[in-house]
Amino acid sequence: MAAKKKTAVSPLMKKLSTYIATAVKKSPPKHVVEKTKHHILDTLAAMVSGAKLKPGRITLSYAKTLGGKPEALVVGTKLLTSSVNAALINAMLAHADETDDSHAPSWCHPGCAIVASAMAMGERERSNGTAFLRAVTLGYDIGTRLNISLNPVDFRKLGHMTHCFGPTFGAAAASAALAKLNSDQVRHVLSYTAQQTGGLSTYMRDLDHIEKAFDFGGMAARNGMSATTMVAAGCTGVEDVFSGERNFYHAFDESRRMNGIKPDPQVLIRGLGSNFEILRTNIKRWTVGSPIQAPLDSLLELIRQHNIKEADVEKMIVRVSTTGANTVNNREMPDICMQYMCAVMLLDGTATFISAHDEKRMTEKNVMRVRAKIELIGDEYLQSLVPERHGIVEIKLKDGRTVKHHTRGVRGTAQNPMTTPEVAEKCYDLMAPVLGKTRARKLCDTIWNIEKVKDVRALRPLLRS
């Protein structure tokens, strides 16, 4: 029998696979480490709070049917299941709500899939806290770069789901690093990952946020983890899925077909190890859909500056990007309904996790009365600023005055990041009603000192129901 001919591996793939295989041995800068801790805690808090919401409850019911080798914890339960299953379920919990992080340049929510996968593989491999943290940093770098290399705005316009493509590769990279795969194995993981990447933008029609949780988090985490566990078990694959005949970028050459702009695979390695994408990732101050963040910031600022009460308001005009307006215009779910959330802010002076999930309140008479005063406009100029999320709120007061505020850097975004105490406060408030005050505080403290954790299984008692 003739010897098998090994496919040539491009310089890009050599550099990428080597970086992934050795990432947990390299120490990122201190400010990157701190930012990674923010996103780990923020994602865990989203899992904990998400477990009590309808999408989370249904997801947990599904988890009980799966069985599997007891390798990793399903958050919010005492259930142990396979690492692949745990990644799937926990990622869905993390996006059961509009609480988890987002990365504007790549049009995705990286944390839900990447943190869930790193946790699951970390438990399987009994990784220490430092390795877990570095794997998460790596996942954000690889996943977001993958989307950017595809020109995500064009990619999304054609119906592909950026929220699954990048995070799948991020989950694969994080889990492969923790599984201690070598660079040859990492190349095979990337090939198995590419074969499983997909997703349609029809998620916007999901009224219950259940399929959306799967699309944004669960599918990516499961597929990335599956790629790693298959290769770890001895499965081999294509040496370089990003180059050669019928490669990944040939299959998804959508931007060139659409407007002549070629995909840019070099983005995958450009600045790798020096420019960390987690620094460009946003944490939500408000537990609502991303297009609502800037208007709530503006509205709160106007309320504070001018001591505005709901009774003072004759009319309010909210301007966001056209895509943002389409996403949050009078939606059925409270946390993605612009008019409802702004009405709540006017009535309460703030917007909380509880009010953002109070479906009954959406149709109360006083809320409906205030919602009728609010007009949402999709603004073409603000659309031109995407992926930056701007919001303009203009209020006409009954005394004849008109006040206006333009939020250019939403609190929690890369342009206006939240501090460690602010992230801790948000996460504690989300987790304390579920875990209790003592465990919620201890979980926060443990993540801030994750380097001291010798085995990530030590987090299990803090995350169980």
Secondary structure, 3 states (H helix, E strand, C coil): CCCCCCCCCCHHHHHHHHHHHHHHHCCCCHHHHHHHHHHHHHHHHHHHHHCCCHHHHHHHHHHCCCCCCCCEECCCCCCEECHHHHHHHHHHHHCCCCCCCEEHHHCECHHHHHHHHHHHHHHHHCCCHHHHHHHHHHHHHHHHHHHHHCCHHHHHHCCECHHHHHHHHHHHHHHHHHCCCCHHHHHHHHHHHHHHCCCEHHHHHCCCCHHHHHHHHHHHHHHHHHHHHHHHCCCCCCCCCCCCCCCHHHHCCHHHHHHCCCCCHHHHCCCCCCCCHHHHCECCCCCCCHHHHHHHHHHHHHHHHHCCCHHHEEEEEEEEEHHHHHHHCCCCCHHHCHHHHHHHHHHHCCCCCCHHHCCHHHHCHHHHHHHCCEEEEEEHHHHHCCCCCCEEEEEEECCCCEEEEEECCCCCECCECCCHHHHHHHHHHHHHHHHCHHHHHHHHHHHHCHHHCCCHHHHHHHHCC
